[in-house]
Amino acid sequence: MQNLIGHALAEDMAFHDVTTNSLIARDSKGSVIIRANEAGVLAGVEVALAVFRRLDSSLTTLTLVNDGHIVEPGQQLARVE
């Protein structure tokens, strides 16, 4: 999975976003709650959190709903700090 994440980030040029680099200080701190947009069956939450950890190894992640579970719009799925 790490190789796939690395290739995807390189292709997306995730580390060279001019807008982000000019607007957000490198030492900024924040947190995010990932929510479901629609009702459905969750898939890929661990991969998504692995991407966050790949971008910044100091982040802490918490899975609130596991893959395969039915989710409703607005339901909290994961946290990243």
N, C-alpha and C positions, 0 to 999 in steps of 0.2 A: 504494500500500500504506500510506503514512503517514496518509492521510486515514482509511482504514478502521481503522487502529490507534487513531487519535485518537478516532474516534466510539465504538469499542468501550470504550476506557478511560473516556470520559466517561459512557457508559451504565452501566458497572460501578461508577462512582464510585471508581475505583482510588486516588484521592488523598485520600479522606475515610474511610478505614477506621479506625474508632474503636479497635478492639482493637489493631491494629498500631501506631497512633500512641501508644497509652498504654503498650505493652509494650516497644517497640523504639526506642532512641534514634536520632534522625535522623542522627547521625554514625557509626552502627554500620557495620562492614565485615564482609563474609562472602563465601563462594563457594558455588557449587552445581554439581553434576553432574546433568545431565538423563539419565535412564535409561529404557529401554523397559520398560513393564509387561508386555507380551505379545509374542509372535512376530508379525511382520507386515512390511508394507512402509512405510517411513518417509515421511511427508509433512508439510510445514509447519515444518521445523526452522528455516529462515531467517526465517520470519514470527515464530516464537516468540522468536528471538534479537533481532529488530528491536523487539519489545515491550520486552524488557529494556533495550535501548539507548535507547528512547524514554523510559522511566521514569527512567533515569540515564545521561546521556551519557558519564560517566567510566568506565562499566563496559567491560571487555574481554570479548569473546565468542569462542569457538572452536568451530567445527563439526567434530565427529569423524566423523560419518556423514552423507552427503548424501542428500537426498530421492531416493526411488526404490529405495534399497537395502533388502534383506531384513535385518531385525533380530531378535535373540533376546531373551528376557526377561532383564533386568538389564544388557543391553549399554549402555555409555556412548555417548550420542548427541551431547552438547554440554557445554561448560563456560562458566560465567559467573563473573567475578571483579570 
